[in-house]
Amino acid sequence: GMFVHPEQVALVVKRHPAIGRARLVVTNPDSTDVITLSCEVGPGCSDKLQASIADSIRDVTKLRAEVRLVAVGSLPNDGKVIEDSRKYD
């Protein structure tokens, strides 16, 4: 199983000052767990930043994750850092 703690997400965010807010979402398409870190960043942030964030996630959690750069204000402001959206049918 995958265990990622909110503190680990906070550590990744701290390494990248360009990130405003972030949310880690766990899904399981095709019965395989996938983690995606959505990061609020300002305009002009590049693929290089995306790759650097992915490297930080791997360094901190020892897991591979997808990184999605999103506009500032697009993530819900509900205090959640990790969202488990896996479905078990």
C-alpha positions as CSV (number, residue, x, y, z in Angstrom):
1,G,0.0,0.0,0.0
2,M,0.9,3.6,-0.3
3,F,1.2,5.8,2.7
4,V,1.8,9.5,2.3
5,H,1.4,11.9,5.2
6,P,0.4,15.5,5.0
7,E,3.8,16.5,6.5
8,Q,5.5,14.9,3.4
9,V,3.3,17.0,1.1
10,A,4.2,20.1,3.1
11,L,7.9,19.3,2.8
12,V,7.6,19.0,-1.0
13,V,5.7,22.3,-1.2
14,K,8.4,24.0,1.0
15,R,11.1,23.0,-1.4
16,H,9.3,24.9,-4.2
17,P,8.5,28.5,-3.4
18,A,6.5,28.9,-6.6
19,I,3.8,26.6,-5.2
20,G,0.9,28.4,-3.4
21,R,-1.3,25.5,-2.4
22,A,-1.1,21.8,-3.2
23,R,-3.4,18.8,-3.0
24,L,-2.4,15.2,-3.4
25,V,-5.2,13.0,-4.9
26,V,-5.0,9.2,-4.9
27,T,-7.0,7.4,-7.5
28,N,-7.0,3.8,-8.8
29,P,-7.8,3.6,-12.5
30,D,-7.3,0.0,-13.7
31,S,-7.0,-1.1,-10.0
32,T,-3.6,0.5,-9.7
33,D,-3.1,3.3,-7.2
34,V,-2.0,6.6,-8.8
35,I,-1.0,9.7,-6.9
36,T,-1.3,13.2,-8.5
37,L,-0.1,16.3,-6.8
38,S,-2.0,19.4,-8.1
39,C,0.0,22.6,-7.4
40,E,-1.2,26.1,-7.6
41,V,1.4,28.2,-9.4
42,G,1.5,31.6,-11.1
43,P,1.7,32.1,-14.8
44,G,4.9,31.3,-16.6
45,C,5.8,28.2,-14.6
46,S,7.4,25.6,-16.7
47,D,7.8,21.9,-17.4
48,K,11.1,22.2,-15.6
49,L,9.3,23.1,-12.4
50,Q,6.9,20.2,-13.0
51,A,9.8,17.8,-13.3
52,S,11.5,19.2,-10.3
53,I,8.4,18.8,-8.1
54,A,8.1,15.2,-9.3
55,D,11.7,14.6,-8.3
56,S,11.0,16.1,-4.8
57,I,8.0,13.8,-4.4
58,R,10.0,10.8,-5.2
59,D,12.8,12.0,-2.9
60,V,10.5,12.6,0.1
61,T,7.9,9.8,-0.3
62,K,9.9,7.2,-2.4
63,L,6.9,7.0,-4.7
64,R,6.3,8.2,-8.3
65,A,3.6,10.8,-8.7
66,E,2.1,12.8,-11.5
67,V,2.3,16.6,-11.1
68,R,-0.3,18.9,-12.4
69,L,0.3,22.7,-12.4
70,V,-3.0,24.6,-12.0
71,A,-4.0,28.2,-11.7
72,V,-3.9,30.0,-8.4
73,G,-7.3,29.8,-6.7
74,S,-8.4,26.7,-8.6
75,L,-7.9,24.2,-5.7
76,P,-10.7,24.0,-3.1
77,N,-9.8,25.9,0.1
78,D,-11.1,23.2,2.5
79,G,-7.9,22.4,4.4
80,K,-7.5,19.0,2.8
81,V,-4.0,18.1,1.8
82,I,-4.6,14.5,0.7
83,E,-7.8,13.3,-1.0
84,D,-8.5,9.6,-1.4
85,S,-10.7,9.3,-4.5
86,R,-10.1,5.6,-5.0
87,K,-13.2,3.6,-6.0
88,Y,-13.7,-0.1,-5.0
89,D,-16.5,-1.8,-7.0
